[in-house]
Amino acid sequence: MNFSDLALPLLIAAILLYGIVKGVDIYSAFVEGAIDGAKSALKIFPYILAIIFAINLFIQSGAEAFIVNFLEPITSAVGFPTELLSLSIVKPLSGGGALGVFQTILDNYGADSYIGRSASVIMGSSETIFYTTAVYFGSVGISNYRYTIKVGLLSHIATIIASLIACRLMFY
């Protein structure tokens, strides 16, 4: 048995022990936290529903495929693998959608190919910008995103470029 097998049970035991030492009614605190969590879930549900609807509309309408076809000649000219275009477009929108595109890439090219490794690095180093912005900002009532989307997309592009450079240097 490793320490990692015991880490979570030990953490829970430490929290419970700390609560007992401090004289906290642990059960009541847990129930109160669960109620607050349910309230938060209900508060952010409309934002989650809206972003999921928008993402599905974007993909199912063919807009994503249109953008991929439009960008393909440009990305090919600069050496960007066209096989990663769909992943690069879907990842800022939807983690689940990106996971589906990622699985298709791995099925078609294999996990040990340059494309598969680059896709893996992109998946692990970028964020679902629109989803997280809608959910987190929506949950606290922020409606003016200011530079959040712009900076998020800029960081996404930087992540893709860095991923491709790192994979080319290490695996190509």
URWOCOR-V366478 format. One record per backbone hydrogen bond with DSSP energy under -0.5 kcal/mol. CO is the residue of the C=O (numbers start at 1). NH is the residue of the N-H. E is the energy in kcal/mol with one decimal. If there is no record, write none. Layout:
co: [CO:CO]
nh: [NH:NH]
e: [E:E]
This chain:
co: [2:3:3:4:6:7:8:9:10:11:12:13:14:15:16:17:18:19:19:20:24:25:26:27:28:29:30:31:32:33:34:35:36:37:38:39:40:41:42:44:45:46:47:48:49:50:51:52:53:54:55:56:57:58:58:59:62:63:64:65:66:67:68:69:71:72:73:74:75:75:76:81:82:84:85:86:87:88:90:90:92:92:94:95:96:97:98:99:100:101:102:103:104:105:105:106:110:113:114:115:116:117:118:119:120:121:122:122:127:128:129:130:131:132:133:133:134:135:136:137:137:138:141:143:145:147:148:149:150:151:152:153:154:155:156:157:158:159:160:161:162:163:164:165:166:167:167:168]
nh: [6:6:7:8:10:11:12:13:14:15:16:17:18:19:20:21:22:23:24:23:26:29:30:31:32:33:34:35:36:37:38:39:40:41:42:43:44:45:46:48:49:50:51:52:53:54:55:56:57:58:59:60:61:63:64:62:66:67:68:69:70:71:72:73:75:76:77:78:79:80:79:84:85:88:89:90:91:92:93:94:130:131:98:99:100:101:102:103:104:105:106:107:108:109:110:110:113:117:118:119:120:121:122:123:124:125:125:126:129:132:133:134:135:136:137:138:138:139:140:141:142:141:143:145:148:151:152:153:154:155:156:157:158:159:160:161:162:163:164:165:166:167:168:169:170:171:172:172]
e: [-0.8:-0.8:-1.3:-0.5:-2.6:-2.3:-2.6:-2.4:-2.4:-2.3:-2.5:-2.7:-2.5:-2.3:-2.3:-2.6:-2.3:-0.6:-2.9:-1.0:-1.4:-2.3:-2.5:-2.6:-2.7:-2.3:-2.5:-2.3:-2.3:-2.4:-2.2:-2.3:-2.3:-2.4:-2.3:-2.1:-2.2:-1.1:-0.5:-2.2:-2.8:-2.4:-2.3:-2.4:-2.3:-2.4:-2.5:-2.5:-2.4:-2.4:-2.3:-3.1:-1.9:-0.8:-1.3:-1.0:-2.5:-2.4:-2.3:-2.6:-2.3:-2.6:-1.6:-0.5:-2.9:-2.3:-1.6:-1.3:-0.6:-2.6:-0.8:-1.9:-1.3:-2.4:-2.0:-2.7:-2.4:-0.5:-1.5:-2.6:-2.4:-0.7:-2.2:-2.1:-1.8:-2.1:-2.9:-2.5:-1.9:-2.3:-2.5:-2.6:-2.3:-2.9:-0.5:-1.8:-0.8:-2.9:-2.6:-2.6:-2.1:-2.3:-2.5:-2.6:-1.9:-1.1:-0.5:-0.7:-1.6:-2.7:-2.4:-2.4:-2.6:-2.7:-2.0:-0.6:-1.4:-2.0:-0.9:-0.5:-2.6:-0.6:-0.6:-0.9:-2.7:-3.0:-2.6:-2.8:-2.3:-2.6:-1.9:-2.4:-2.3:-2.4:-2.2:-2.5:-2.7:-2.6:-2.5:-2.5:-2.8:-2.6:-2.4:-2.6:-2.3:-2.9:-0.7:-1.0]
